[in-house]
Amino acid sequence: MTKVMLTCGDYQFFARLEEEKAPRTCAIFKKMLPIEDRLIHVRWSGEGMWIPMGDTRWEGLDFENHTSYPSKGELLIYPGGISEMEMILAYGGVSFASKVGQLAGNHVLTITEGLDQLYELGRKTLYEGAQNIRIELAED
């Protein structure tokens, strides 16, 4: 099992990659690491935070293990298409959408440690604005 660490300000989370359910997406995701960006509160999807990736496209990234309804602590990657490529991290109820309508993203990782802090981070992002985030492989 591959572990990933997400650091956002004073918050730290550990997650597992969903390599059995999304092997191609996880392989591409690992090549993207480390990711340093800003986490922004979603506009249309509910209790989630996202990293917009604009016109970025990763060769071979297509739909796999995709859903429109991630559970708390699940991170999805939308490969792009009718909307920009993006990642969305659910901290509560999410119905993944954009200005063009319903979207589905690949469930690539699930937070396994620190989940109790995720709602607090989500509310901070909502009320205080974008938060810096770093996503990297965790050392065992």
Residue pairs with C-beta under 8 A, 6 or more apart in sequence:
1 16
1 17
1 19
2 16
2 17
2 19
2 26
2 30
2 137
3 14
3 15
3 16
3 17
3 137
3 138
3 140
4 14
4 15
4 16
4 17
4 33
4 109
4 135
4 136
4 137
4 138
5 12
5 13
5 14
5 15
5 135
5 136
5 137
5 138
6 12
6 13
6 14
6 15
6 111
6 133
6 134
6 135
7 13
7 133
7 134
7 136
8 39
8 121
8 131
8 132
8 133
8 134
9 121
9 124
9 131
9 132
11 114
11 117
11 118
11 120
11 121
12 114
13 111
13 113
13 114
13 115
13 117
13 118
14 111
14 112
14 113
14 114
14 138
15 73
15 75
15 109
15 110
15 111
15 112
15 113
16 109
16 110
16 112
17 26
17 29
17 30
17 108
17 109
18 25
18 26
18 65
18 107
18 108
18 109
18 110
19 26
21 65
21 107
22 64
22 65
22 106
22 107
22 108
23 64
24 60
24 61
24 62
24 64
25 61
25 64
25 65
25 77
25 106
25 108
26 108
28 58
28 60
28 61
29 77
29 108
29 109
30 137
31 58
32 58
33 135
33 136
33 137
34 134
34 135
34 136
34 137
35 51
35 133
35 134
35 135
35 136
36 132
36 133
36 134
37 51
37 132
37 133
38 51
38 130
38 131
38 132
38 133
39 49
39 50
39 51
39 89
39 125
39 130
39 131
39 132
39 133
40 49
40 50
40 51
40 52
40 125
40 129
40 130
41 48
41 49
41 50
41 122
41 125
41 126
42 48
42 49
42 50
42 88
42 94
43 99
44 97
44 98
44 99
45 88
45 94
45 95
45 96
45 97
46 92
46 93
46 94
46 95
47 72
47 90
47 91
47 92
47 93
47 94
47 119
47 122
48 70
48 88
48 89
48 90
48 91
48 92
48 94
48 96
48 122
49 88
49 89
49 91
49 121
49 122
49 125
49 131
50 86
50 87
50 88
50 89
51 86
51 87
51 133
52 84
52 86
53 80
53 84
53 85
53 86
53 87
54 84
54 85
55 80
55 84
55 85
56 80
56 85
57 79
57 80
57 85
58 79
58 85
61 77
61 79
61 80
61 106
62 79
63 79
63 104
63 106
64 106
65 106
65 107
65 108
66 76
66 104
66 105
66 106
66 107
67 76
67 96
67 104
67 105
67 107
68 95
68 96
68 97
68 102
68 103
68 104
68 105
69 94
69 95
69 96
70 76
70 88
70 90
70 94
70 96
70 105
70 107
71 90
72 90
72 91
72 92
72 115
72 118
72 119
73 89
73 90
73 91
73 110
73 111
73 112
73 115
73 118
74 89
74 90
74 107
74 109
74 110
74 111
75 87
75 88
75 89
75 90
75 107
75 108
75 109
75 110
75 111
76 87
76 88
76 89
76 90
76 96
76 104
76 105
76 106
76 107
76 108
77 85
77 86
77 87
77 105
77 106
77 108
78 85
78 86
78 87
78 88
78 96
78 103
78 104
78 105
78 106
79 85
79 105
79 106
82 98
82 100
82 101
82 103
83 98
83 99
83 100
83 103
86 105
87 105
88 94
88 96
88 105
89 118
91 118
91 119
91 121
91 122
92 119
92 122
95 102
96 102
96 103
96 104
96 105
97 103
111 118
121 131
124 131
125 131
